[in-house]
Amino acid sequence: MEKIISQIKEKDPNQREFHQAVEEVVETVKPVLDRNLEYRRQAVLERITEPERVIMFRVPWMDDDGQVHINRGFRVEMNSAIGPYKGGLRFHPSVNLGIIKFLAFEQVFKNSLTTLAMGGGKGGSDFDPKGKSDAEVMRFCQSFMSELYRHIGPNTDVPAGDIGVGAREIGYLFGMYKKLKNEFTGVLTGKSLAWGGSLIRPEATGYGNVYFAAEMLQTREQTFEGKTCLVSGSGNVAQFTAEKLIELGARVVTLSDSSGYILDEEGITAEKLQFVKTLKNVRRGRIREYAEEYKSAVYTPVDPSLNHNPLWNHKAECVLPCATENEINGVDAANMVRNGVVLVSEGANMPSNPAAIDIFIDNRLLYGPGKAANAGGVAVSGLEMAQNSMRLSWPKDEVDTRLKQIMHSIHKTCLHAAEEYRVPGNYVAGANIAGFVKVVNAMLDQGLV
Ligand code: NDP
């Protein structure tokens, strides 16, 4: 296995995040390969770490002043053993092939855990929607889709949103796809309700994260009532994670963006959260403005000279990172343990680095990795696809009940797999093993393709 990892690193030396994601999975599925020699003979690890297809393309667009810009577009179609490729699109200046490959790789296991028939993929661009006008974002999305449309379809590959891609971007992308293909189909998820979207899809990742975390707490006969929670991010996942936590009686005291974070010791109420939603989704402002609006809050800007993130260094029982990858390092994790944190549930993808994960596991924290804890978003995307195929729209309660059932089942599956491989309570191993076994068995059934 070490050989496989070093080959992956030699082949693509600059894809750091992809190496990190692969190493985590390989480490935890080793006992599965030891038990099943056929997996080794069939080179399943080598196959599952190589994307089925990588698409990279030029995205030219013009800004409001008539200036031409060129961005790079990506779609990594990682694995279609159990269903059409499914996974979001990320628009952020940090996007490169290594990041998209790591996200696509994680997505394969996550989608497998949801119990729905979805393969794994991910895409995006190094385009930064921040500070752009609606017209500029529209022109970019149209140009992006004018290439992507030939690679996707409701039975082939169904993208969705991620960082920088919300309802506005999905609308522009869908409009262009429809025009080019002359077809109204469920080719994207996260659509608006009036044209094929599902109720609860915007809420799903955040709500699902809290449902998963509540299941973890329940194993120690605890609930969120009265617990202090640190949440990072202030976008889609953070907003709905905070909303559900508040509803369950928790005290949420932090939110952040890439410029800094706010600490509100009095707790973020439903009313204050509504201010954040308008600030972020409508006015597209900065989280700093929260502290200007509410005097109970203190704003701390990012300090790149620090070796830790001060957001994670406050007294709390629960931590729910919902911003981006590697936002928690070993120093942060040690601070959390010292401050009495008992639970970490990841709304973001791979927010904890390997040193942090080791500390969580060594200290027996309830640690829910992103590919299990944030699977609610893609699960409801799967439900949106099902509704689109039937041309039906299920009521809110029905979708929410299904989401809860799916998160319950993912939690049970992780615990069961961890138990079977003698690492009880280790959700990382459980999620990786359960996701892996289902996908590789499907690959073997389908022959060497
Ligand atoms: P949004 O774009 O809605 O929000 C992202 C938030 O994270 C913003 O507050 C943003 O701040 C912050 N952020 C982004 N990049 C950085 C960075 N490099 N450093 C610090 N803060 C940063 O995205 P989502 O809420 O959709 O996604 C958040 C996380 O959840 C991602 O890891 C994503 O992959 C994951 N996820 C999302 C799902 C979904 O359904 N949307 C599903 C499953 C996982 P700023 O505004 O300053 O950029």
Boltz pocket constraint, residues with backbone or C-beta under 6 A from the ligand:
constraints:
  - pocket:
      binder: B
      contacts: [[A, 92], [A, 94], [A, 161], [A, 162], [A, 163], [A, 164], [A, 165], [A, 166], [A, 201], [A, 205], [A, 233], [A, 234], [A, 235], [A, 236], [A, 237], [A, 238], [A, 256], [A, 257], [A, 258], [A, 259], [A, 285], [A, 322], [A, 323], [A, 324], [A, 325], [A, 347], [A, 348], [A, 349], [A, 374], [A, 375], [A, 377], [A, 378]]
      max_distance: 6.0
